[in-house]
Amino acid sequence: MFGLTSLGVIHTAISLVAVIAAVIAFARSGLIDPATAAGKTYVIATILTCVTGFGIFAHGGFGKPHVLGILTLLVLGVAWLARSDRVFGRSSAAVEVVSFSLTFFFHMIPGITETTTRLPLGSPLFASPEAPELKAITGGVFLLFLIGATFQVRRLKRDGHRAFAARA
């Protein structure tokens, strides 16, 4: 199906669960909070997406997608560490929120790349992951991440971190 292996299909399905959970979390509260059902689902599905991605070698051996998986897990770790005010002090809530949002951006990179280089079937939008137009789209999505992260941090400052009152 769409040129995917069985592991690729499972990996894609899990990643779609993560993306949907994040969209729900953003729609409900403007951030990914692992204390909520959507946030927990996002974190677990993101970890599983990374782990299943390590077994996919569609473009040869270890490559950029594997590095992105490792980076995603590291940023999830930073977000988890930030849940304790002891690690990042007064910046902990901002580090946590931006880190979780960054992992969502990381989901978008392969999501956009794989979708636009595979679909529509037989005549994909872009011939390769290196297409300049695809890089421009990814840059635009990164800009959206920066705008969203800025709004999230400003909201935390405005609300005095009340967004995380429920997690304590």
N, C-alpha and C positions, 0 to 999 in steps of 0.2 A: 504494500500500500504506500503510494507516494515515494517509492524507492527506499522505504525504511525497513530495517531488520525488526525482528520481534522485540528486541531490547529497545530499539529506537521508538517503536510504537508505545511501549510501556513508559519510556522516558518522556515522550511527548505528552502522553495522557497525564502523567504526574505533574509535569510542568504547567499544563493548562489548569489543573486544580490549584496550583500555587498562584498563578496569575489571577484566576477568578476570586480566590480568597483575598488576595491583596486589593483587588478592585472593590470588593465588598467592604473591606476594612477602611479603605480610603473614603468610600462613599458614606460610611456610617460615622467615622470620627476624624477623617483627614489624616490618619496615620495608621501604621501597622503596630498594634499593641498585642504582644503575645499572651496577655492576660485574657484576651477575648477569644471566642471560638474561631473567628476568622483569622486572627493573628496566629493562634496555635496551628491551625491548618496550614497557613502560609509557611511558617517556619519548618514544620515537619515535611511538607511537600517540597520545599526548597532544598532541604538536606537530601531527601530522596532523589530529587532531580540531579543534584550534583553527583551523588553516589552512582546512580545508573548511568550518568553521562561519562563517567570514567571508563566504562566498558565499551564505549562506542569509538571506533577508529575508522570512520567512513573516509577520512582524508589521509589515510596512511597510519602513522603512529601517533605518539603523544604530540598534541598541538595546542593551538590557541584556545579551542573550547575547553580543554582540560585545565589550562592555566586559569581560565575564567571560572571554572568550577572550584578550583583551589582558592582563588581570590574571594569568591562568594562565601565559601565556608569561613575564611578568615574574617571577613566583614561581619558575618553573622556572629562570630565569636566576640568581636569588638562590641557589637550591639548588646550581646548578652552580658558582657563585662560592664557595660555602661549602665545596666539596670541597678548597679550598686554605686551609690554616690561616692564611695571611697576611692574608686579608680579614677574618675575624671572630674571629681569635685562638682562645682556648680554647673559645669557644662555637661554633666552626665545625661540629662534628658535630651539635650540637643544632639549629642553624639549618638544616642540610641535611635532617635527618630530618623536622623539623616542616614545612619548606617542601614537601617531596615529599608528605607527608601532607595538607597544605593543598590541593595541587593535586588530590588524590583527592577531598577534600570538594567542591572546585569541580566535579568530574565529577558528583557526586551531585545538585547543584542542578538542572541541566537534565534529568538522568536522571529524577529524581522528578517534576519539573514536567511534562515531556513525557509520561511514562507515565501519570500520574494524570489528565491532561487529555485523553488520547486513548483510554484503555482503561478498561473494556471498550468495544469498538466500539459506537457508537450510544447508549451511556449511560455516559460516562466518570465516574470517581469525583468529579471536580471540574469545574465549569463553566469556570473560567478560572485562569490562573496567579496571579491576585490573591486567590483563595479564602483566607479566614482559616485554614482547617484545613490547607491546603497550607503556609502560612507557619509554622504551629505544627510541622508535620512537619519542615520544613527547619531550624527552630530546634532540634528534638530531635536531628537529625543533626549539627548544629553542636556541640551538647553532647557527643555521642559522639566527634566529632573532638577536642574539648578534652581529654576523658578519655584518649583514645588517645594524643594527643601528650604528655600528662603522663606516662603510663606509659613512652612511648618515651624521653623525656628522663631519667626516673629510672633506666631500664635502662642508658642510656649512662653515667650517673654511676656506677652500681653496677659496671658491667663495665669501667670505665676506658676507654671507647671501643673495646673489643675488637671490637665489631660491625663496625668498618670496617678491621680489620687486613688483610683479604683485598684491599682495594682498593689498598693501597700498592705 
